[in-house]
């Protein structure tokens, strides 16, 4: 009963935290995404005037109202068809953004293209309400138009103020994405204020794109439709993207999978939690990515996983600050908070608090190096409550320095009592010292040496019994 209450409390706190973030915005400033000049009017004008088209429903009919003329240009019983006609009627060849505003709740089916609604370049899709996938559609609710130009600026925005995009998971038969941004090496995308969930597959898929700015979004959670999505965010070959105040979770896949040489992406004040089967965050051949002040917890099989994608290792990634814990939900004390696998190298883990809150999800290790991982740095972290050890490293050139709860360097003084020749000292290190340097202060102790060591003690010995109490100094390191 106690553990159940604790889990309910954590779920309540997570929702409170999400509402707080959506209300207050980012804590750490990230430069705003600059969009080109648009045709959007001032805020004091009506929604119909500021949007090129406004989509609304009366009775069983969906209408598309022209913002310039006030006329109803399109109408019909199928929301996807009416919305797509409005999108396709935006100014051809424009180099400014035009907006289509969705007011109300709409059930989407598939007509053509990559998804139920297909976005062209230089478009703002604003959602004031909820989009829900119809039964047995098995397609993304929102996608990019097919055959978009290669290597061009997209200037596509999908925005809302808590808008819901519901994948209707239980009534689909094939895995699919909730929102799919499968681009052709294009850049400049914006997602803000969205709740994408209840998807049979990953809630968000981004492929071959750059400079996506995503903020104040909930990805994969049950708030969007009653069930978590199978997967959170699948990010493949993405670069220069910024994720701020994003909540991501998954029931069967990763909360975030950063794949295929994705690089120079920044995650700030994000929460990764509740991965039901796998780890929370996978860096799969990804490099030069930054996680700043994020929390990673409540997964089944690990927190962050660094691993090779074929011959491409996870390298030069940084996890700075934030918290990480309770990432062994599948079996207590079995999986670790951060695992550096394969040939992962030159990754930095700094200033992270590793703490285990629960009694039945505690990680085995705080940080675990495996295989041929090397040249990684674990510095200035706090470790508390791991079942086995805070850190296990295998790389000869991996550094572990300045951590609390994971002592790798220590020093002190000890006294060899009169009439004896040795003293046994608790060294307080993470493991059996690899280096012990003793030194004496008197002639009788100038040949002091370390005669024994284990995971708890070192023994310092001089050749003959001392004639008075003698102080010796010592320095020890655990750097396997």
NUGU-114821 format. One record per residue (C-alpha): residue in one letter; z, x, y. Coordinates in Angstrom, 3 decimals. Layout:
<nodes>
[node 'a', [Z, X, Y]],
...
</nodes>
This chain:
<nodes>
[node 'x', [0.000, 0.000, 0.000]],
[node 'x', [0.855, 2.853, 2.354]],
[node 'x', [-2.542, 4.521, 1.928]],
[node 'x', [-4.351, 1.221, 2.442]],
[node 'x', [-2.473, 0.638, 5.695]],
[node 'x', [-3.287, 4.164, 6.812]],
[node 'x', [-7.011, 3.647, 6.137]],
[node 'x', [-6.926, 0.354, 8.058]],
[node 'x', [-5.220, 2.137, 10.965]],
[node 'x', [-7.893, 4.863, 10.966]],
[node 'x', [-10.682, 2.278, 10.970]],
[node 'x', [-9.017, 0.482, 13.875]],
[node 'x', [-8.604, 3.757, 15.792]],
[node 'x', [-12.259, 4.663, 15.188]],
[node 'x', [-13.423, 1.377, 16.669]],
[node 'x', [-11.068, 1.772, 19.644]],
[node 'x', [-12.418, 5.277, 20.184]],
[node 'x', [-16.013, 4.033, 20.079]],
[node 'x', [-15.259, 1.313, 22.628]],
[node 'x', [-13.560, 3.883, 24.838]],
[node 'x', [-16.544, 6.224, 24.702]],
[node 'x', [-18.983, 3.443, 25.442]],
[node 'x', [-16.850, 2.481, 28.427]],
[node 'x', [-16.153, 5.932, 29.868]],
[node 'x', [-19.305, 7.897, 29.048]],
[node 'x', [-19.446, 11.583, 28.095]],
[node 'x', [-16.514, 13.897, 28.629]],
[node 'x', [-18.574, 17.065, 28.794]],
[node 'x', [-21.493, 16.888, 31.196]],
[node 'x', [-24.983, 17.302, 29.793]],
[node 'x', [-27.910, 17.476, 32.199]],
[node 'x', [-29.540, 14.069, 32.531]],
[node 'x', [-32.988, 13.437, 31.150]],
[node 'x', [-35.426, 13.259, 34.032]],
[node 'x', [-38.055, 10.579, 33.680]],
[node 'x', [-41.215, 10.269, 35.713]],
[node 'x', [-41.492, 7.750, 38.544]],
[node 'x', [-41.629, 4.230, 37.158]],
[node 'x', [-42.612, 0.815, 38.335]],
[node 'x', [-39.077, -0.493, 37.764]],
[node 'x', [-37.667, -2.287, 40.858]],
[node 'x', [-34.212, -1.958, 42.348]],
[node 'x', [-31.146, -3.208, 40.470]],
[node 'x', [-30.585, -6.121, 42.846]],
[node 'x', [-33.838, -7.726, 41.779]],
[node 'x', [-33.954, -10.152, 38.903]],
[node 'x', [-34.657, -8.968, 35.317]],
[node 'x', [-37.961, -10.839, 35.368]],
[node 'x', [-39.078, -8.922, 38.450]],
[node 'x', [-37.996, -5.467, 37.261]],
[node 'x', [-39.611, -5.797, 33.819]],
[node 'x', [-43.357, -5.867, 33.290]],
[node 'x', [-42.714, -8.417, 30.548]],
[node 'x', [-39.592, -10.382, 29.645]],
[node 'x', [-39.393, -11.806, 26.121]],
[node 'x', [-37.167, -14.841, 25.586]],
[node 'x', [-36.867, -17.815, 23.260]],
[node 'x', [-36.601, -21.540, 23.893]],
[node 'x', [-36.240, -23.706, 20.867]],
[node 'x', [-38.386, -22.210, 18.125]],
[node 'x', [-40.931, -20.639, 20.488]],
[node 'x', [-40.953, -17.035, 21.712]],
[node 'x', [-42.350, -16.444, 25.218]],
[node 'x', [-43.621, -13.346, 27.056]],
[node 'x', [-43.273, -13.801, 30.807]],
[node 'x', [-45.324, -11.601, 33.147]],
[node 'x', [-42.969, -9.955, 35.653]],
[node 'x', [-45.640, -9.689, 38.353]],
[node 'x', [-47.085, -13.196, 38.201]],
[node 'x', [-44.285, -15.184, 36.580]],
[node 'x', [-46.817, -16.624, 34.152]],
[node 'x', [-46.304, -17.003, 30.419]],
[node 'x', [-49.017, -14.730, 29.070]],
[node 'x', [-48.148, -15.034, 25.377]],
[node 'x', [-46.118, -17.342, 23.173]],
[node 'x', [-45.677, -18.152, 19.522]],
[node 'x', [-43.252, -18.654, 16.660]],
[node 'x', [-43.244, -15.008, 15.510]],
[node 'x', [-41.175, -12.635, 17.662]],
[node 'x', [-42.862, -9.432, 16.432]],
[node 'x', [-46.318, -10.750, 17.333]],
[node 'x', [-45.311, -11.840, 20.854]],
[node 'x', [-43.420, -8.602, 21.570]],
[node 'x', [-46.306, -6.465, 20.341]],
[node 'x', [-48.827, -8.375, 22.474]],
[node 'x', [-46.686, -7.681, 25.526]],
[node 'x', [-46.426, -3.972, 24.651]],
[node 'x', [-50.172, -3.727, 24.067]],
[node 'x', [-50.839, -5.369, 27.454]],
[node 'x', [-49.026, -2.754, 29.521]],
[node 'x', [-51.208, -0.811, 31.955]],
[node 'x', [-53.727, 1.262, 30.011]],
[node 'x', [-53.732, 5.012, 30.631]],
[node 'x', [-50.583, 4.878, 32.797]],
[node 'x', [-48.535, 7.948, 33.617]],
[node 'x', [-45.424, 5.998, 34.620]],
[node 'x', [-43.030, 3.928, 32.544]],
[node 'x', [-43.288, 0.160, 32.253]],
[node 'x', [-40.574, -2.018, 30.777]],
[node 'x', [-40.525, -4.776, 28.185]],
[node 'x', [-37.200, -6.614, 28.268]],
[node 'x', [-35.971, -8.493, 25.176]],
[node 'x', [-33.444, -11.169, 26.191]],
[node 'x', [-31.668, -12.848, 23.285]],
[node 'x', [-31.619, -12.506, 19.530]],
[node 'x', [-34.852, -12.059, 17.572]],
[node 'x', [-35.709, -11.903, 13.880]],
[node 'x', [-38.495, -9.388, 13.283]],
[node 'x', [-41.162, -9.379, 10.593]],
[node 'x', [-44.006, -6.974, 9.953]],
[node 'x', [-47.491, -7.541, 11.372]],
[node 'x', [-49.142, -4.112, 11.531]],
[node 'x', [-48.561, -0.481, 12.478]],
[node 'x', [-45.616, 1.725, 11.594]],
[node 'x', [-42.946, -0.913, 12.164]],
[node 'x', [-42.199, -4.449, 13.268]],
[node 'x', [-42.454, -3.343, 16.903]],
[node 'x', [-44.650, -0.328, 17.767]],
[node 'x', [-44.072, 1.519, 21.044]],
[node 'x', [-46.776, 3.216, 23.112]],
[node 'x', [-46.140, 6.165, 25.440]],
[node 'x', [-44.583, 5.611, 28.893]],
[node 'x', [-42.602, 2.574, 27.760]],
[node 'x', [-39.056, 1.294, 28.205]],
[node 'x', [-37.868, -1.196, 25.607]],
[node 'x', [-34.629, -2.766, 26.841]],
[node 'x', [-32.698, -4.925, 24.404]],
[node 'x', [-30.219, -7.487, 25.676]],
[node 'x', [-29.073, -9.026, 22.421]],
[node 'x', [-29.821, -8.411, 18.763]],
[node 'x', [-32.830, -7.552, 16.629]],
[node 'x', [-32.559, -8.418, 12.937]],
[node 'x', [-35.017, -7.596, 10.167]],
[node 'x', [-36.295, -10.599, 8.232]],
[node 'x', [-35.882, -10.714, 4.462]],
[node 'x', [-38.083, -8.469, 2.281]],
[node 'x', [-39.822, -6.714, 5.174]],
[node 'x', [-38.860, -3.143, 4.180]],
[node 'x', [-40.121, -1.611, 7.430]],
[node 'x', [-38.513, -0.066, 10.526]],
[node 'x', [-37.593, -2.589, 13.176]],
[node 'x', [-38.855, -0.210, 15.882]],
[node 'x', [-41.383, 2.600, 15.458]],
[node 'x', [-44.015, 4.524, 17.410]],
[node 'x', [-47.585, 3.309, 17.572]],
[node 'x', [-49.921, 4.959, 15.075]],
[node 'x', [-52.368, 7.645, 16.214]],
[node 'x', [-50.485, 8.678, 19.341]],
[node 'x', [-51.781, 11.854, 21.027]],
[node 'x', [-50.626, 15.241, 19.771]],
[node 'x', [-48.569, 17.644, 21.917]],
[node 'x', [-47.958, 15.222, 24.770]],
[node 'x', [-45.042, 13.841, 26.726]],
[node 'x', [-44.026, 10.451, 25.303]],
[node 'x', [-41.553, 9.103, 27.893]],
[node 'x', [-40.319, 6.429, 25.501]],
[node 'x', [-36.916, 4.836, 26.126]],
[node 'x', [-35.020, 2.368, 23.943]],
[node 'x', [-31.939, 1.191, 25.792]],
[node 'x', [-29.257, -1.445, 25.615]],
[node 'x', [-25.663, -2.093, 26.506]],
[node 'x', [-24.273, -2.449, 23.015]],
[node 'x', [-27.542, -3.888, 21.713]],
[node 'x', [-27.591, -4.458, 17.934]],
[node 'x', [-30.423, -3.413, 15.627]],
[node 'x', [-29.605, -4.933, 12.226]],
[node 'x', [-31.515, -3.800, 9.135]],
[node 'x', [-30.384, -6.773, 6.989]],
[node 'x', [-29.743, -4.328, 4.151]],
[node 'x', [-28.881, -6.714, 1.329]],
[node 'x', [-32.154, -8.619, 1.740]],
[node 'x', [-34.521, -5.625, 1.517]],
[node 'x', [-35.974, -4.219, -1.696]],
[node 'x', [-37.185, -0.745, -0.645]],
[node 'x', [-35.472, 2.001, 1.361]],
[node 'x', [-36.764, 2.298, 4.934]],
[node 'x', [-35.618, 3.403, 8.394]],
[node 'x', [-33.990, 1.243, 11.030]],
[node 'x', [-35.651, 3.013, 13.970]],
[node 'x', [-38.393, 5.541, 13.227]],
[node 'x', [-39.531, 8.083, 15.815]],
[node 'x', [-42.106, 9.881, 13.717]],
[node 'x', [-44.029, 11.804, 16.359]],
[node 'x', [-46.798, 14.381, 16.538]],
[node 'x', [-44.974, 17.232, 18.315]],
[node 'x', [-44.327, 15.014, 21.343]],
[node 'x', [-41.357, 15.187, 23.699]],
[node 'x', [-39.148, 13.152, 26.074]],
[node 'x', [-37.419, 10.286, 24.291]],
[node 'x', [-34.285, 8.371, 25.311]],
[node 'x', [-31.940, 6.231, 23.202]],
[node 'x', [-28.875, 4.751, 24.882]],
[node 'x', [-26.294, 2.047, 24.177]],
[node 'x', [-27.602, 1.057, 20.734]],
[node 'x', [-25.822, -0.055, 17.547]],
[node 'x', [-28.167, 0.610, 14.617]],
[node 'x', [-26.833, -0.231, 11.183]],
[node 'x', [-26.893, -2.303, 8.008]],
[node 'x', [-30.087, -0.474, 6.989]],
[node 'x', [-31.309, 0.162, 3.463]],
[node 'x', [-32.072, 3.812, 4.231]],
[node 'x', [-31.367, 6.001, 7.260]],
[node 'x', [-30.558, 4.131, 10.464]],
[node 'x', [-32.530, 6.612, 12.581]],
[node 'x', [-35.384, 8.919, 11.626]],
[node 'x', [-36.774, 11.465, 14.083]],
[node 'x', [-39.629, 13.758, 13.062]],
[node 'x', [-41.603, 16.448, 14.902]],
[node 'x', [-40.313, 15.714, 18.374]],
[node 'x', [-38.416, 17.366, 21.192]],
[node 'x', [-36.083, 16.561, 24.084]],
[node 'x', [-34.629, 13.393, 22.632]],
[node 'x', [-31.569, 12.400, 24.633]],
[node 'x', [-29.283, 10.043, 22.760]],
[node 'x', [-25.975, 8.764, 24.114]],
[node 'x', [-23.352, 6.062, 23.595]],
[node 'x', [-24.806, 4.936, 20.281]],
[node 'x', [-23.287, 3.827, 16.983]],
[node 'x', [-25.403, 4.791, 13.979]],
[node 'x', [-24.848, 3.361, 10.524]],
[node 'x', [-21.639, 1.446, 11.119]],
[node 'x', [-20.881, -2.043, 9.882]],
[node 'x', [-20.621, -3.405, 13.437]],
[node 'x', [-24.410, -3.794, 13.413]],
[node 'x', [-24.539, -6.211, 10.509]],
[node 'x', [-21.611, -6.219, 8.133]],
[node 'x', [-22.398, -3.114, 6.024]],
[node 'x', [-22.845, 0.572, 6.624]],
[node 'x', [-26.369, 1.911, 6.345]],
[node 'x', [-27.263, 4.081, 3.374]],
[node 'x', [-27.890, 6.990, 5.749]],
[node 'x', [-27.031, 7.833, 9.343]],
[node 'x', [-29.521, 10.082, 11.173]],
[node 'x', [-32.316, 11.999, 9.449]],
[node 'x', [-33.554, 14.588, 11.950]],
[node 'x', [-36.513, 16.674, 10.810]],
[node 'x', [-38.257, 19.331, 12.889]],
[node 'x', [-36.538, 18.250, 16.083]],
[node 'x', [-35.775, 20.614, 18.942]],
[node 'x', [-34.068, 20.702, 22.365]],
[node 'x', [-32.352, 17.357, 21.740]],
[node 'x', [-28.996, 16.218, 23.111]],
[node 'x', [-26.622, 13.840, 21.334]],
[node 'x', [-23.608, 12.708, 23.376]],
[node 'x', [-20.909, 10.220, 22.343]],
[node 'x', [-22.742, 9.269, 19.161]],
[node 'x', [-20.907, 7.789, 16.179]],
[node 'x', [-22.700, 8.337, 12.861]],
[node 'x', [-21.790, 7.375, 9.308]],
[node 'x', [-23.429, 6.546, 5.982]],
[node 'x', [-22.466, 4.889, 2.730]],
[node 'x', [-24.676, 6.901, 0.341]],
[node 'x', [-26.519, 9.646, 2.236]],
[node 'x', [-25.509, 12.039, 5.026]],
[node 'x', [-24.114, 10.859, 8.335]],
[node 'x', [-26.411, 13.464, 9.923]],
[node 'x', [-29.050, 15.509, 8.115]],
[node 'x', [-30.557, 18.194, 10.329]],
[node 'x', [-33.546, 19.459, 8.361]],
[node 'x', [-36.750, 21.442, 8.387]],
[node 'x', [-36.096, 24.205, 10.887]],
[node 'x', [-34.610, 21.878, 13.487]],
[node 'x', [-33.331, 24.041, 16.315]],
[node 'x', [-31.612, 24.200, 19.718]],
[node 'x', [-30.048, 20.751, 19.439]],
[node 'x', [-26.674, 19.967, 21.042]],
[node 'x', [-24.122, 17.458, 19.740]],
[node 'x', [-21.287, 16.803, 22.205]],
[node 'x', [-18.211, 14.591, 21.688]],
[node 'x', [-19.735, 12.992, 18.606]],
[node 'x', [-17.921, 11.461, 15.637]],
[node 'x', [-19.218, 11.919, 12.096]],
[node 'x', [-17.223, 9.908, 9.601]],
[node 'x', [-17.206, 7.680, 6.591]],
[node 'x', [-19.914, 9.247, 4.425]],
[node 'x', [-19.387, 7.336, 1.223]],
[node 'x', [-21.028, 9.653, -1.308]],
[node 'x', [-22.195, 12.904, 0.265]],
[node 'x', [-21.050, 15.231, 3.044]],
[node 'x', [-20.979, 14.164, 6.677]],
[node 'x', [-23.334, 16.702, 8.269]],
[node 'x', [-25.974, 18.783, 6.504]],
[node 'x', [-27.662, 21.721, 8.219]],
[node 'x', [-30.604, 22.264, 5.895]],
[node 'x', [-32.507, 25.326, 7.026]],
[node 'x', [-31.544, 24.453, 10.616]],
[node 'x', [-30.824, 27.117, 13.215]],
[node 'x', [-29.454, 27.541, 16.756]],
[node 'x', [-27.762, 24.130, 16.804]],
[node 'x', [-24.494, 23.427, 18.609]],
[node 'x', [-21.651, 21.015, 17.807]],
[node 'x', [-19.215, 20.889, 20.738]],
[node 'x', [-15.957, 18.939, 20.603]],
[node 'x', [-17.035, 16.768, 17.667]],
[node 'x', [-14.895, 15.176, 14.966]],
[node 'x', [-16.037, 15.336, 11.343]],
[node 'x', [-13.840, 13.446, 8.890]],
[node 'x', [-13.532, 10.863, 6.114]],
[node 'x', [-16.455, 12.003, 3.975]],
[node 'x', [-16.622, 12.005, 0.194]],
[node 'x', [-17.962, 15.483, -0.573]],
[node 'x', [-17.429, 17.774, 2.383]],
[node 'x', [-17.650, 17.861, 6.165]],
[node 'x', [-20.372, 20.262, 7.371]],
[node 'x', [-22.682, 21.752, 4.737]],
[node 'x', [-24.846, 24.768, 5.638]],
[node 'x', [-27.579, 25.434, 3.091]],
[node 'x', [-31.041, 26.901, 2.589]],
[node 'x', [-34.198, 24.848, 2.791]],
[node 'x', [-36.297, 26.769, 0.279]],
[node 'x', [-36.396, 30.251, 1.865]],
[node 'x', [-35.124, 29.169, 5.298]],
[node 'x', [-31.345, 29.645, 5.654]],
[node 'x', [-29.006, 27.818, 8.008]],
[node 'x', [-28.353, 30.423, 10.703]],
[node 'x', [-27.094, 30.972, 14.256]],
[node 'x', [-25.440, 27.554, 14.395]],
[node 'x', [-22.184, 27.006, 16.308]],
[node 'x', [-19.306, 24.573, 15.738]],
[node 'x', [-17.008, 24.837, 18.751]],
[node 'x', [-13.788, 22.883, 19.188]],
[node 'x', [-13.206, 19.411, 17.829]],
[node 'x', [-11.513, 18.389, 14.590]],
[node 'x', [-12.433, 18.479, 10.932]],
[node 'x', [-10.453, 17.068, 7.998]],
[node 'x', [-10.032, 14.541, 5.200]],
[node 'x', [-13.437, 15.424, 3.776]],
[node 'x', [-12.664, 15.204, 0.060]],
[node 'x', [-12.638, 11.458, -0.456]],
[node 'x', [-14.414, 11.561, -3.810]],
[node 'x', [-11.525, 13.536, -5.294]],
[node 'x', [-8.516, 14.861, -3.457]],
[node 'x', [-8.452, 18.649, -3.126]],
[node 'x', [-11.964, 19.194, -4.524]],
[node 'x', [-14.389, 19.468, -1.570]],
[node 'x', [-14.122, 21.508, 1.616]],
[node 'x', [-14.394, 20.793, 5.328]],
[node 'x', [-17.100, 23.395, 5.993]],
[node 'x', [-19.211, 25.048, 3.295]],
[node 'x', [-21.572, 27.953, 4.023]],
[node 'x', [-23.977, 28.162, 1.068]],
[node 'x', [-27.070, 30.074, 0.040]],
[node 'x', [-28.049, 32.722, 2.573]],
[node 'x', [-26.344, 31.085, 5.555]],
[node 'x', [-25.717, 33.775, 8.134]],
[node 'x', [-24.655, 34.422, 11.740]],
[node 'x', [-23.039, 30.993, 12.078]],
[node 'x', [-19.966, 30.674, 14.310]],
[node 'x', [-16.986, 28.382, 13.752]],
[node 'x', [-14.640, 28.718, 16.702]],
[node 'x', [-11.690, 26.775, 18.062]],
[node 'x', [-11.869, 23.996, 15.462]],
[node 'x', [-8.705, 22.185, 14.371]],
[node 'x', [-8.747, 21.692, 10.607]],
[node 'x', [-6.104, 19.096, 9.819]],
[node 'x', [-5.663, 16.811, 6.815]],
[node 'x', [-4.313, 13.403, 7.906]],
[node 'x', [-4.160, 11.577, 4.588]],
[node 'x', [-2.551, 12.296, 1.239]],
[node 'x', [-5.527, 11.457, -0.962]],
[node 'x', [-8.563, 12.922, 0.882]],
[node 'x', [-7.341, 16.445, 1.651]],
[node 'x', [-9.929, 19.209, 1.602]],
[node 'x', [-9.622, 22.094, -0.831]],
[node 'x', [-10.571, 24.720, 1.761]],
[node 'x', [-10.962, 24.616, 5.500]],
[node 'x', [-13.982, 26.930, 5.387]],
[node 'x', [-15.645, 28.046, 2.166]],
[node 'x', [-18.334, 30.724, 1.913]],
[node 'x', [-20.434, 30.787, -1.237]],
[node 'x', [-23.416, 32.529, -2.804]],
[node 'x', [-24.935, 35.140, -0.462]],
[node 'x', [-23.548, 33.812, 2.808]],
[node 'x', [-22.691, 36.653, 5.196]],
[node 'x', [-22.295, 37.720, 8.844]],
[node 'x', [-20.553, 34.448, 9.732]],
[node 'x', [-17.612, 34.225, 12.149]],
[node 'x', [-14.496, 32.034, 11.805]],
[node 'x', [-12.404, 32.596, 14.926]],
[node 'x', [-9.522, 31.015, 16.853]],
[node 'x', [-9.186, 27.943, 14.623]],
[node 'x', [-6.107, 25.999, 13.536]],
[node 'x', [-5.641, 25.273, 9.824]],
[node 'x', [-3.128, 22.752, 8.505]],
[node 'x', [-2.736, 20.944, 5.204]],
[node 'x', [-5.620, 22.251, 3.073]],
[node 'x', [-4.832, 21.938, -0.642]],
[node 'x', [-5.687, 25.513, -1.694]],
[node 'x', [-6.436, 27.916, 1.182]],
[node 'x', [-7.655, 27.730, 4.769]],
[node 'x', [-10.574, 30.140, 4.301]],
[node 'x', [-12.461, 31.742, 1.436]],
[node 'x', [-15.106, 34.268, 2.413]],
[node 'x', [-17.557, 36.216, 0.285]],
[node 'x', [-19.640, 38.044, 2.874]],
[node 'x', [-18.611, 41.656, 3.419]],
[node 'x', [-19.579, 41.342, 7.074]],
[node 'x', [-18.096, 37.912, 7.738]],
[node 'x', [-15.280, 37.995, 10.271]],
[node 'x', [-12.096, 35.906, 10.201]],
[node 'x', [-10.023, 36.517, 13.341]],
[node 'x', [-7.331, 35.011, 15.534]],
[node 'x', [-6.690, 31.835, 13.545]],
[node 'x', [-3.448, 29.848, 13.308]],
[node 'x', [-2.421, 28.948, 9.773]],
[node 'x', [-4.858, 31.528, 8.453]],
[node 'x', [-3.334, 34.933, 9.165]],
[node 'x', [-5.663, 37.846, 8.426]],
[node 'x', [-3.900, 40.555, 10.447]],
[node 'x', [-0.202, 41.201, 10.796]],
[node 'x', [2.216, 43.968, 11.702]],
[node 'x', [5.903, 44.646, 12.066]],
[node 'x', [8.856, 46.907, 11.324]],
[node 'x', [11.147, 47.224, 8.314]],
[node 'x', [14.235, 49.219, 7.422]],
[node 'x', [14.617, 51.455, 4.373]],
[node 'x', [18.323, 51.309, 3.682]],
[node 'x', [20.462, 54.420, 3.278]],
[node 'x', [20.399, 55.758, -0.262]],
[node 'x', [17.096, 53.976, -1.142]],
[node 'x', [13.454, 54.996, -0.983]],
[node 'x', [11.554, 51.692, -0.544]],
[node 'x', [11.516, 48.325, 1.161]],
[node 'x', [9.744, 45.097, 0.145]],
[node 'x', [8.211, 43.154, 3.082]],
[node 'x', [6.654, 39.639, 3.239]],
[node 'x', [3.332, 40.284, 5.008]],
[node 'x', [2.402, 36.660, 5.841]],
[node 'x', [-1.324, 37.149, 5.256]],
[node 'x', [-3.827, 34.735, 3.766]],
[node 'x', [-4.133, 36.863, 0.611]],
[node 'x', [-3.377, 40.270, -0.880]],
[node 'x', [-3.884, 42.823, 1.907]],
[node 'x', [-7.005, 44.923, 1.704]],
[node 'x', [-5.661, 47.420, 4.250]],
[node 'x', [-2.040, 48.549, 4.726]],
[node 'x', [-1.194, 51.257, 7.258]],
[node 'x', [2.497, 52.358, 7.303]],
[node 'x', [4.035, 54.938, 9.600]],
[node 'x', [7.477, 56.548, 9.815]],
[node 'x', [9.602, 57.436, 12.803]],
[node 'x', [11.696, 60.186, 11.257]],
[node 'x', [11.101, 63.323, 9.209]],
[node 'x', [12.387, 61.544, 6.108]],
[node 'x', [9.796, 58.769, 6.525]],
[node 'x', [6.741, 60.694, 7.745]],
[node 'x', [5.221, 60.469, 4.238]],
[node 'x', [5.762, 56.747, 3.833]],
[node 'x', [3.070, 54.954, 1.810]],
[node 'x', [2.252, 51.482, 0.446]],
[node 'x', [3.188, 51.629, -3.219]],
[node 'x', [2.536, 47.966, -4.115]],
[node 'x', [0.968, 44.847, -2.659]],
[node 'x', [0.305, 41.265, -3.718]],
[node 'x', [-0.492, 37.950, -2.036]],
[node 'x', [3.040, 37.708, -0.634]],
[node 'x', [4.597, 41.169, -0.285]],
[node 'x', [3.895, 44.816, 0.459]],
[node 'x', [6.217, 47.603, -0.676]],
[node 'x', [6.621, 50.743, 1.428]],
[node 'x', [7.977, 53.863, -0.285]],
[node 'x', [9.060, 57.388, 0.744]],
[node 'x', [9.316, 60.393, -1.632]],
[node 'x', [13.161, 60.619, -1.665]],
[node 'x', [16.134, 58.463, -0.832]],
[node 'x', [16.883, 58.418, 2.893]],
[node 'x', [20.250, 59.663, 4.191]],
[node 'x', [20.546, 56.885, 6.772]],
[node 'x', [18.890, 53.564, 7.576]],
[node 'x', [15.343, 54.429, 8.615]],
[node 'x', [12.878, 52.187, 10.475]],
[node 'x', [9.210, 52.195, 9.421]],
[node 'x', [6.248, 50.454, 11.072]],
[node 'x', [3.420, 48.721, 9.250]],
[node 'x', [0.040, 47.079, 9.896]],
[node 'x', [-1.835, 45.026, 7.285]],
[node 'x', [-5.175, 43.209, 7.065]],
[node 'x', [-6.629, 40.695, 4.667]],
[node 'x', [-10.400, 41.157, 4.900]],
[node 'x', [-11.891, 40.832, 1.423]],
</nodes>
